[in-house]
Amino acid sequence: MLAPVIKYAINKAKRNKYIQHLFEAPFELDKLDKIGEFTDSYGNTFRLLGGLRTKIKPGWERMLRSEKTKITSDYLSRQKQNGFIAANKMVPMLNALGKSIENSDILEVGCHSGATSFAMADMGANKVVGTEFSGYKVEAVDMEHENNEARLNEVDDDLRTIRTNLSHLFKQGGRVSFVDDDICESGLEHNAFDIISSWEVLEHLHDPEKAFQSIYALLKEGGISIHEYNPFFCINGGHSLCTLDFLWGHTMLHDADFSRYLDEVRPQEKERALSFYRKGLNRMTLHDIKGHIEKSGLEIISMLPFTKEQHLRMIDEKTLSLSQMHYPNLTLLDLAAPRVFVIARKPRHRE
């Protein structure tokens, strides 16, 4: 009896205009403590606010800890749930295009734990290949060290253990295989997949142009490519390591100023943050991604930006103009859309 009552209350609250306004209201910056100032090379001064980083990217502290994942039953259960959530996001888009997860050969790029790959197998996929490029996971957060090979082995072992434990929670785990593969230089079989998907991976590609060329090559004719993209330029696009103590700081500073910011404000984080800033995040605007897809030979079906009014209300002229100074083809939409679905298709060959 309790569950229906709670569900009714939640749905009613969602329709309440006042509650909707609260969720879409800008951050109350005046209530955050000022912890300092930073002045960039052009003389622009930014007020640093304590607690803002947590508002933008809750749990950012975890990225500073080099520790193995604690594989508890709760962790595995959350992974399973999140896997089905991600897989089900694709269903209406695939339905609209006459495609289905069921009976499809699917590639998931950047699969990490493999939860979404396992979920797609349980939803009837013929086979699922999940890839992860372990070299990225090491290089993106570590400067050059002699123990990179050891770190690669640690990452591989950690992922292997997670996937083995997670597979027991799914019925069709045997339909999933995992490969270490760089989509920018993929070694997988061409013309092999009906669907290629990824979740918050596009922003980490070290060569997006080559990645879309690989996607074109790997897809069967008429195959669909679906990606959920968290762009660098949105409010949380700096991720945990590169989100600063003022809004859109990662987009308004150039490389040298970003490095100096770390020296002055977060010296203890500098090595990891600077490595991630330079190696872990690309600077692909919506204009760029459109160009990469078209150049690859793929047909753009749709680019669906999910904007947030809350974010839009916090963008001022300074934010837009400084961001465009460093990234000329950036638009207001790049700053206001924390989530973008990118859907493309490999055209069928015409005789």
C-alpha angles and dihedrals in degrees: 000000000000096000096059090048092052091046091051091049092050093049091048091049091051089058093050109108093209093053090046088053091052092053092048096042116116118255111278094243093173089066093056119091118250108237099178145303136267126202119200128215091270095055096257111144123210126197111229115219127202114229095018093106091057091049091053098040113015114203094022090144091075091072090064093060121082100206137132118259113264102233102208127159089253091053092050092046091052091048091052092049093048090048092058091044091055094044093049091053087069096052100082092043092050091045090054089055096046093253133120139192087230113096092359129130104231136192119199111197116209094011097168106178092013093234095132091045090053091046092053090050090052088049090061107272113160092225136343128206115197118197133193128178103218092186089066093052091056102037095044093064103026131062116225109302133169091237096061091114090054090049090050090054091049092052092047092048092048093051092044091054093047092050094047091053093043095050090069090066093061131069099216102040090133090070091063126082128180128217133180101233137152107222089205088064102016121186094193125119116280123239090016108120136069092193133024117190140173137179119215091336105110092074090060099051111123091205111021094177092058091042093060090045088056091048090053091051094046097048123088116235108285090018120148129230117201124181135174106213128198100194123217091235100059121096094267095032092110087068119206099315100042103038106113134204094264129056115277090355092149091059098042097054126069121223098273093048092047089054092048090048089057091048092052103036110020109019092154090060098042101102096051097036095048092047091051092045092054102032107021104051129049124205099234113156122196087258090054096048091051089053094048092051094048092047091052092059094249119133115235109232096177145333108208113191115195105208127192120220087208090061094042091055091056097053113099133180092267092055094050098042096047092046091050091048089064097032108031099188093050116118136193089264091061090058096043102045114078091173130040128177112212115197123182138162136211106235119238115250113256118215 
